[in-house]
Amino acid sequence: MKKRHSPIPTFFLKLLQEISNSGIHFVFPRFCLLCRSTLIEHSQLICDSCWELLPEADDSATITSQISSQLHEDCYFKSAFSLWKFSSQTQTIIHYLKYMEFKRLADNIGYFMSLKLKRLNFPENDTIIIPIPLHKTRERERGYNQSSLICQSFVKGTDFQCLDKCVIRTRYTKTQTKLSAMDRHKNVSGAFKVVDPVKLKNKVVLLIDDVLTTGATMNGCAKELNRFGVKEIHLFSAVKA
Ligand SMILES: [Zn+2]
């Protein structure tokens, strides 16, 4: 039986987050945010065994057909795939990354995503990586775009080119969490704009986001990218909710 832990107090999380982001974590007793075991030297925030135990996502064919059938519009992508399934652990990791400023979690997530692409033999040449953008107001509120951080880690040691600023979000949309599939589609419809199309023509695009739910957001972004002569678009998320 897995031991359940009481929540970590907020002030303590804040302290851990500041220490983690500053890179001086060796001065502090370090433990895993998920299982509370002591971290060994090279680990940060989450222990190796917790990373290894995260539930692997379904295969691409399953995820692609699932979100294609949920979307209330045409699909503008060729395939969709994810690293992990939704679970209390993956939910906690994404929560810490997005809302608690544990930005260094993006290092691990991006690294694991790049390993998955290697396993899939995804071609690196002529593929560009684009993180789903946040509206500039939301990015200012949060201080960072978690998908951009994932991409920065993702492309390290690969030949992928990351285009972080070629598409922007023009509308400050409501959070999608409590919306139905139809409302999600309406919420993101026309919310993206390509501002630098020069490098898109004939490229394979890998769109990256932290969480793929109904696919409405990523498909909305793919629809806009499709107007600029891209060859094909694939969606890749850390978690499939
Ligand atoms: Zn752990």
Boltz pocket constraint, residues with backbone or C-beta under 6 A from the ligand:
constraints:
  - pocket:
      binder: B
      contacts: [[A, 32], [A, 33], [A, 34], [A, 35], [A, 36], [A, 37], [A, 46], [A, 47], [A, 48], [A, 49], [A, 50], [A, 51]]
      max_distance: 6.0
